[in-house]
Amino acid sequence: MSTAMVIYLLWFWPFADNFFTRIEVMNEVTSILMLYLMLVFSDWVPDPEVRYTFGWVYIGVFCVNGTVHFFFLLRDLLKRLPFEVYIKCRFKKKRAVKAPASSPEATQSLTIVEEVNGEEEPSEKNSKQPATIIQASAPSKMQAASSVTR
């Protein structure tokens, strides 16, 4: 199956970027090589020293494949990082210009207090009363408080 996948990838080049096709071909070839190396660990090879040596070859092939992927991952990350930091800093500057922290409007919030008569359970007539809005100064916490008077 892996051989058919390699043939398909090299015949049609299905990815938009040739780089991804090459990486995929490398993955398939690595898979084929590692599968063939697994045969060395069977009873067909009676010498344990040969198995031991091919064990290190197997680990090396696996590590090379992982290192190649890790290198390209880091390269792409480091290419994008300066641009993303620039965008975040630019967004913070725009937000700071729009709403300065020193304005008095930014430190005020509205607190909603629901008033209910001294009844234990509000009746339908009392429960449909509009809520009273009170101005409060709470710069960091904007929470709705509900107090019931009895």
PALO-589220 format. One record per residue (C-alpha): x, y, z; residue in one letter; chain; residue number from 1. Coordinates in nm, 3 decimals, always signed. Each point is the difference from the previous one (the first is absolute). Example, Ala and Ser with C-alpha at 12.3 -4.5 7.8 and 13.67 -1.06 7.14 Angstrom:
2
[[+1.230 -0.450 +0.780] "A" "A" 1]
[[+0.137 +0.344 -0.066] "S" "A" 2]
//
This chain:
150
[[+0.000 +0.000 +0.000] "M" "A" 1]
[[+0.282 +0.242 +0.082] "S" "A" 2]
[[+0.164 -0.071 -0.334] "T" "A" 3]
[[-0.324 +0.085 -0.179] "A" "A" 4]
[[-0.022 +0.323 +0.202] "M" "A" 5]
[[+0.354 +0.098 -0.101] "V" "A" 6]
[[-0.082 -0.068 -0.366] "I" "A" 7]
[[-0.319 +0.208 +0.027] "Y" "A" 8]
[[+0.181 +0.290 +0.170] "L" "A" 9]
[[+0.281 +0.008 -0.255] "L" "A" 10]
[[-0.234 -0.040 -0.297] "W" "A" 11]
[[-0.269 +0.258 +0.085] "F" "A" 12]
[[+0.164 +0.237 +0.253] "W" "A" 13]
[[-0.336 +0.056 +0.174] "P" "A" 14]
[[+0.099 +0.274 +0.245] "F" "A" 15]
[[-0.008 +0.368 -0.097] "A" "A" 16]
[[+0.355 +0.049 +0.123] "D" "A" 17]
[[+0.275 -0.238 -0.119] "N" "A" 18]
[[+0.159 +0.015 +0.345] "F" "A" 19]
[[-0.290 -0.191 +0.157] "F" "A" 20]
[[+0.012 -0.264 -0.271] "T" "A" 21]
[[+0.370 -0.054 +0.064] "R" "A" 22]
[[-0.057 -0.028 +0.375] "I" "A" 23]
[[-0.277 -0.253 -0.058] "E" "A" 24]
[[+0.224 -0.205 -0.233] "V" "A" 25]
[[+0.272 +0.007 +0.266] "M" "A" 26]
[[-0.253 -0.129 +0.258] "N" "A" 27]
[[-0.110 -0.284 -0.227] "E" "A" 28]
[[+0.357 -0.103 -0.086] "V" "A" 29]
[[+0.088 +0.009 +0.371] "T" "A" 30]
[[-0.300 -0.221 +0.075] "S" "A" 31]
[[+0.102 -0.251 -0.267] "I" "A" 32]
[[+0.360 -0.006 +0.127] "L" "A" 33]
[[-0.109 -0.049 +0.362] "M" "A" 34]
[[-0.238 -0.280 -0.099] "L" "A" 35]
[[+0.281 -0.181 -0.184] "Y" "A" 36]
[[+0.227 +0.046 +0.300] "L" "A" 37]
[[-0.261 -0.173 +0.217] "M" "A" 38]
[[+0.071 -0.323 -0.190] "L" "A" 39]
[[+0.350 -0.001 +0.150] "V" "A" 40]
[[-0.151 -0.041 +0.348] "F" "A" 41]
[[-0.175 -0.326 -0.092] "S" "A" 42]
[[+0.142 -0.353 +0.018] "D" "A" 43]
[[+0.137 +0.030 -0.354] "W" "A" 44]
[[+0.310 +0.169 +0.142] "V" "A" 45]
[[+0.145 -0.232 +0.269] "P" "A" 46]
[[+0.296 +0.220 +0.099] "D" "A" 47]
[[-0.090 +0.231 +0.295] "P" "A" 48]
[[+0.287 +0.240 -0.077] "E" "A" 49]
[[-0.146 +0.070 -0.345] "V" "A" 50]
[[-0.342 +0.058 +0.156] "R" "A" 51]
[[+0.158 +0.236 +0.252] "Y" "A" 52]
[[+0.179 +0.196 -0.274] "T" "A" 53]
[[-0.316 +0.026 -0.211] "F" "A" 54]
[[-0.186 +0.112 +0.311] "G" "A" 55]
[[+0.224 +0.305 +0.013] "W" "A" 56]
[[-0.049 +0.055 -0.374] "V" "A" 57]
[[-0.377 -0.013 +0.058] "Y" "A" 58]
[[+0.025 +0.257 +0.282] "I" "A" 59]
[[+0.222 +0.221 -0.219] "G" "A" 60]
[[-0.246 -0.002 -0.292] "V" "A" 61]
[[-0.284 +0.087 +0.236] "F" "A" 62]
[[+0.199 +0.284 +0.162] "C" "A" 63]
[[+0.107 +0.146 -0.336] "V" "A" 64]
[[-0.361 +0.008 -0.116] "N" "A" 65]
[[-0.113 +0.167 +0.323] "G" "A" 66]
[[+0.288 +0.249 -0.010] "T" "A" 67]
[[-0.086 +0.106 -0.356] "V" "A" 68]
[[-0.360 +0.064 +0.101] "H" "A" 69]
[[+0.105 +0.185 +0.316] "F" "A" 70]
[[+0.241 +0.220 -0.199] "F" "A" 71]
[[-0.266 +0.109 -0.249] "F" "A" 72]
[[-0.250 +0.057 +0.281] "L" "A" 73]
[[+0.243 +0.229 +0.184] "L" "A" 74]
[[+0.095 +0.178 -0.321] "R" "A" 75]
[[-0.362 +0.081 -0.082] "D" "A" 76]
[[-0.069 +0.104 +0.359] "L" "A" 77]
[[+0.296 +0.238 +0.008] "L" "A" 78]
[[-0.103 +0.148 -0.336] "K" "A" 79]
[[-0.350 +0.081 +0.125] "R" "A" 80]
[[+0.088 +0.110 +0.354] "L" "A" 81]
[[+0.123 +0.357 -0.074] "P" "A" 82]
[[-0.306 +0.071 -0.214] "F" "A" 83]
[[-0.241 -0.127 +0.268] "E" "A" 84]
[[+0.172 +0.206 +0.271] "V" "A" 85]
[[-0.024 +0.308 -0.223] "Y" "A" 86]
[[-0.374 -0.056 -0.054] "I" "A" 87]
[[-0.065 -0.048 +0.375] "K" "A" 88]
[[+0.191 +0.318 +0.091] "C" "A" 89]
[[-0.182 +0.195 -0.269] "R" "A" 90]
[[-0.338 -0.126 +0.127] "F" "A" 91]
[[+0.086 +0.099 +0.360] "K" "A" 92]
[[+0.099 +0.351 -0.111] "K" "A" 93]
[[-0.327 +0.047 -0.188] "K" "A" 94]
[[-0.201 -0.124 +0.297] "R" "A" 95]
[[+0.187 +0.232 +0.240] "A" "A" 96]
[[-0.072 +0.302 -0.222] "V" "A" 97]
[[-0.372 -0.075 -0.024] "K" "A" 98]
[[-0.069 -0.036 +0.376] "A" "A" 99]
[[+0.246 +0.185 +0.222] "P" "A" 100]
[[+0.006 -0.132 +0.358] "A" "A" 101]
[[+0.004 +0.349 +0.158] "S" "A" 102]
[[-0.347 +0.103 -0.119] "S" "A" 103]
[[-0.267 +0.016 +0.275] "P" "A" 104]
[[-0.251 -0.194 -0.213] "E" "A" 105]
[[+0.225 -0.306 +0.000] "A" "A" 106]
[[-0.008 -0.027 +0.381] "T" "A" 107]
[[-0.377 +0.008 +0.036] "Q" "A" 108]
[[-0.234 -0.290 -0.044] "S" "A" 109]
[[-0.366 -0.073 +0.048] "L" "A" 110]
[[-0.124 -0.230 +0.272] "T" "A" 111]
[[-0.347 -0.148 -0.027] "I" "A" 112]
[[-0.186 -0.041 +0.324] "V" "A" 113]
[[-0.332 -0.182 -0.001] "E" "A" 114]
[[-0.244 +0.117 +0.262] "E" "A" 115]
[[-0.269 -0.231 +0.132] "V" "A" 116]
[[-0.253 +0.083 +0.269] "N" "A" 117]
[[+0.023 -0.168 +0.340] "G" "A" 118]
[[-0.175 -0.317 -0.119] "E" "A" 119]
[[+0.175 -0.335 +0.018] "E" "A" 120]
[[-0.101 -0.098 -0.352] "E" "A" 121]
[[-0.066 +0.281 -0.246] "P" "A" 122]
[[-0.340 +0.000 -0.157] "S" "A" 123]
[[-0.050 +0.031 -0.374] "E" "A" 124]
[[-0.077 +0.370 +0.040] "K" "A" 125]
[[+0.321 +0.067 +0.196] "N" "A" 126]
[[+0.224 -0.224 -0.212] "S" "A" 127]
[[-0.073 +0.200 -0.315] "K" "A" 128]
[[+0.120 +0.328 +0.151] "Q" "A" 129]
[[+0.289 +0.161 -0.188] "P" "A" 130]
[[+0.344 -0.017 +0.156] "A" "A" 131]
[[+0.151 +0.314 +0.149] "T" "A" 132]
[[+0.333 +0.113 -0.146] "I" "A" 133]
[[+0.251 +0.160 +0.238] "I" "A" 134]
[[+0.332 +0.163 -0.095] "Q" "A" 135]
[[+0.302 -0.146 +0.179] "A" "A" 136]
[[+0.372 +0.040 -0.036] "S" "A" 137]
[[+0.165 -0.337 -0.045] "A" "A" 138]
[[+0.294 +0.040 -0.239] "P" "A" 139]
[[+0.113 -0.359 -0.021] "S" "A" 140]
[[-0.314 -0.206 +0.071] "K" "A" 141]
[[-0.315 +0.049 -0.201] "M" "A" 142]
[[-0.243 -0.238 +0.166] "Q" "A" 143]
[[-0.374 +0.005 +0.032] "A" "A" 144]
[[-0.103 -0.012 +0.366] "A" "A" 145]
[[-0.343 -0.109 +0.104] "S" "A" 146]
[[-0.122 +0.084 +0.348] "S" "A" 147]
[[-0.334 -0.096 +0.145] "V" "A" 148]
[[-0.144 +0.212 +0.280] "T" "A" 149]
[[-0.245 -0.158 +0.241] "R" "A" 150]
//
